[in-house]
Amino acid sequence: MGMAASQARLLALTARIHDVEYQAQSIQNAKVQLSTQQDQVYREYLDALDATTLTIKTATANVPATFNNLCSHNRLPLGSLDQSYAIRDKYGRLIVEDEIAKNYKEFKASGFSNEAYGISAPEAFALYMLDRNNGIRGNDVTNIRNAEADAYQTLIEDGKNTQLTNLLESMWGLIGESADSHNVQDIYQIHNELVSRRNSKEITEDEYREKSEQFENKLGKFLYQMYNAKTTDDDGDVLYGAQLVYENAEAAGEREIFAEDLDMTLFSYYCNIYNQIQTCGDCVSINEYNGVLKDGDAATNSDFLKEKIESGEFTIETVKDNRDGTVTMQGTSTSSDDKLGLTATTEIDNKALKKAEAKYEKSLKDIDRKDKAYDMTLSKLETERTALTTEYDSVKKVIQDNIDRTFGIFS
């Protein structure tokens, strides 16, 4: 081999050896990164195991807390019937079911909430929600008031309900009179008499205002008690005041009555929700938040609710029904409420546990597969480097022999 050819071959071998060593070093770095990835995968697996879900503690299990579970008319029973939960947004508005938000605005716009019709606003709203013909209208008022009067007479017959009688008589007592017949339709005669006495200067403005406030308070309690009062018919069936009103109204040909209308649980729920809205000042539909979610249903998304609460955009409050037409609302949290808590997601969602385990195992297998592939490549590179080094030494010896032979003559 000529001197120039040998030198060229030596340079080529040197370059290839350096290239092989560089590839080997790169693969070694990749193997180190695989080790880092393995640590990361393990941390992600632990995070998945440590992830928490906002839950409601029922008698038998911890259930993911969603708007529907906490606040809808199908909410979970949590023990006391007098206490429930409400969710408010950062503006203090009550978050309600979409149907309630729409009907509340229509109800207020219709003017039917005016108590001058002879029925208190919470009960009127409940009737509005339960009526499948889009709510009672002004021309239904007379039939409803007459139906209330008939229901009242049924509830107090034979002295079965003295509480209602006492409440009604206490209202009449505001003007110093006692009614010979306790007719719900005539209740507002009390208020009209107060107005008349104020106009004729028989009572001062302050006295009128005080008696009017007492009247409104007593009226709310009376109607609430009447709609929830119960009696037993001749067949031994228990009837609630609301059922009697519906039945009497239907008998008067007002409108068709559905089986759902006789569900006192739902009737009371709508009364309670109306009082909550009044306490909060306004309401907003849960559906307004659907746009920020992939599945588009904020009412059933537990992660969404937890994130909103943790960010401070939502607050959870307990609601106590005072059973007199009013509610008491108070803020609560997972640290202070024995019904709410943060539970490890994998404890309540077996699917989540299996998914986390499957992801962890797959990631480990992928890392192991890559590691073995890198080892095979390193082995091939090492074999090639050995061969290149052997040839390099051989060429280098040829060059050295050529030098010795060519220039030895001068030594």
CORHUKA-V339645 format. One record per run of one state. SS is the DSSP state (h for helix, s for strand, l for the rest). FROM is the first residue (numbers start at 1). TO is the last residue. If there is no record, write none. Layout:
# CORHUKA-V339645
ss->(SS | SS)
from->(FROM | FROM)
to->(TO | TO)
This chain:
# CORHUKA-V339645
ss->(l | h | l | s | l | s | l | h | l | s | l | s | l | h | l | h | l | h | l | h | l | h | l | h | l | h | l | h | l | s | l | s | h | l | h | l | h | l | s | h | l | h | l | h | l | s | l | s | l | s | h | l | h | l)
from->(1 | 3 | 51 | 52 | 58 | 62 | 65 | 67 | 72 | 83 | 90 | 94 | 97 | 98 | 111 | 115 | 118 | 121 | 131 | 138 | 160 | 162 | 176 | 184 | 187 | 188 | 200 | 205 | 229 | 230 | 233 | 238 | 241 | 252 | 259 | 263 | 264 | 281 | 283 | 286 | 293 | 298 | 301 | 302 | 312 | 314 | 322 | 327 | 332 | 340 | 345 | 349 | 350 | 411)
to->(2 | 50 | 51 | 57 | 61 | 64 | 66 | 71 | 82 | 89 | 93 | 96 | 97 | 110 | 114 | 117 | 120 | 130 | 137 | 159 | 161 | 175 | 183 | 186 | 187 | 199 | 204 | 228 | 229 | 232 | 237 | 240 | 251 | 258 | 262 | 263 | 280 | 282 | 285 | 292 | 297 | 300 | 301 | 311 | 313 | 321 | 326 | 331 | 339 | 344 | 348 | 349 | 410 | 411)
